[in-house]
Amino acid sequence: MKIGRYILIGGVIALVVLLFVVKPFRKPVDYMKKSAELEAVLKSEFLKLGLSEQNLLETYNEQKSEGRVKWICFTKSFLVSDTFSFDVCLSSLKDAVMPAGGTVISSQAEKNGRMLTVKVGVKNTVTHVLIFERRSKTTRIAFIIDDFGFNEEAMSEFMTLDYPLTFAVLPYLKYSKAAAELAHKSGKEVILHLPLTGIENEYNKNVITLKMSSEEIESRVEKGISGVPYAVGANNHMGSIVTGNTQAMEIILGRLREHGMYFVDSRTTQKTVGYRLARSMGVRTGIRDIFLDMENFKDVEYIRGQVGALVRIARKKGEAIGIGHNRTWTFQVLREELPRLRSEGIELVFASQIVK
């Protein structure tokens, strides 16, 4: 009996040694270093696949942490040709990262065969989200016109433009519902122009702020949606403070998702998390490429130049979103430029036809 007890005690001691003595000597994974190593490996592999800076639609990185573990998550979106093989791409990525201690954690191809999303990392930690997207050779542009709802008269000019424009209507105003109904009746697309706290003063008393509780934010979003009939999506009015806050945007995007609405990030700040967060939450989304009239808004030649810049982006990417405002100078330029764009083979579409 004593021998058995000694054996048991010896076993416990050995286990303690393994847990508290041997384990600390196991070399831990430096995830920050590993993120950088995989980034270098993948950059080299992209070149082998024929992908260069010209194919990059978007790239950004974000430092993440979980407990004591910190790493960098890189996100890259590529525009690829119709002949680009997703199968070859996936196989090449797997072979490339394996010797560096990485792995392809998951991959998902859309049913229409236009997009492949690959997540690469170490064990279950995602260090890279890679998106490969095939797009039509057709150049498409969506024009969103902001700030409808202040009055009825200001809409009359834009209503005469017989093109697929998307009208962003501010909620809570005297003419919000009338503006949305008139736009819908005129064949325009209606979205909610949701007021969010920005760096500049926002005089709308119903603006969403970071001081609000989750319930208050949800209530404001719901009230905004109910106040703009026929809205199929939303974009932010101002909002550079709120769109940079993950917690607030999760609440807002969650309500939009419940209503089946898309979100266009007006990108009023470079620190916005709206677009990236919407994609991760499964909300159809897009991002503003050009503001037509935020500066020199009374200068029609300046606005015309901004339209030209938007066209150049669209020709490179395949599509683009431009945002203008409910002003007579913007109307004058669009009245002249929209027929010319169409004659050049550019497809004018609603924002809902571009968001993904």
TAHU-V685111 format. One record per residue. RES is the residue in one small letter. PHI is phi as a letter, one per 30 degrees, with the letter a starting at -180 (NA if undefined). Layout:
# TAHU-V685111
RES/PHI
RES/PHI
This chain:
# TAHU-V685111
m/NA
k/d
i/d
g/d
r/d
y/d
i/d
l/d
i/d
g/d
g/d
v/d
i/d
a/d
l/d
v/d
v/d
l/d
l/d
f/c
v/c
v/d
k/e
p/e
f/d
r/d
k/d
p/d
v/d
d/d
y/d
m/d
k/d
k/d
s/e
a/d
e/d
l/d
e/d
a/d
v/d
l/d
k/e
s/d
e/d
f/e
l/d
k/d
l/d
g/i
l/c
s/b
e/e
q/d
n/d
l/d
l/d
e/a
t/a
y/a
n/b
e/b
q/d
k/b
s/a
e/b
g/i
r/c
v/d
k/b
w/a
i/c
c/c
f/c
t/b
k/b
s/b
f/c
l/c
v/b
s/d
d/d
t/c
f/d
s/d
f/d
d/d
v/d
c/e
l/d
s/d
s/d
l/d
k/e
d/d
a/d
v/d
m/e
p/d
a/c
g/i
g/c
t/a
v/d
i/d
s/a
s/b
q/b
a/c
e/d
k/d
n/d
g/i
r/c
m/b
l/b
t/c
v/b
k/c
v/c
g/a
v/c
k/h
n/c
t/c
v/d
t/c
h/b
v/c
l/c
i/c
f/c
e/b
r/c
r/b
s/d
k/d
t/d
t/d
r/b
i/b
a/c
f/c
i/c
i/c
d/d
d/i
f/d
g/k
f/d
n/a
e/d
e/d
a/d
m/d
s/e
e/d
f/d
m/d
t/d
l/d
d/d
y/b
p/d
l/c
t/c
f/c
a/c
v/c
l/d
p/d
y/i
l/c
k/e
y/c
s/e
k/d
a/d
a/d
a/d
e/d
l/d
a/d
h/d
k/d
s/d
g/i
k/c
e/d
v/c
i/b
l/d
h/c
l/d
p/d
l/b
t/d
g/c
i/d
e/d
n/d
e/c
y/d
n/d
k/d
n/c
v/d
i/d
t/b
l/d
k/d
m/d
s/d
s/e
e/d
e/d
i/d
e/e
s/d
r/d
v/d
e/d
k/d
g/d
i/d
s/d
g/d
v/b
p/d
y/i
a/d
v/c
g/a
a/a
n/b
n/c
h/c
m/h
g/j
s/d
i/d
v/d
t/d
g/c
n/c
t/d
q/d
a/d
m/d
e/d
i/d
i/d
l/d
g/d
r/d
l/d
r/d
e/d
h/c
g/i
m/c
y/c
f/b
v/c
d/d
s/d
r/h
t/d
t/b
q/d
k/c
t/d
v/c
g/e
y/d
r/d
l/d
a/d
r/d
s/d
m/c
g/i
v/c
r/e
t/b
g/a
i/b
r/d
d/c
i/b
f/c
l/d
d/b
m/d
e/c
n/h
f/d
k/c
d/c
v/d
e/d
y/d
i/d
r/d
g/d
q/d
v/d
g/d
a/d
l/d
v/d
r/d
i/d
a/d
r/d
k/d
k/d
g/j
e/a
a/a
i/b
g/c
i/c
g/b
h/b
n/d
r/b
t/d
w/d
t/d
f/e
q/e
v/d
l/d
r/e
e/d
e/d
l/d
p/d
r/d
l/d
r/d
s/d
e/d
g/i
i/d
e/d
l/c
v/b
f/d
a/d
s/d
q/d
i/c
v/d
k/b
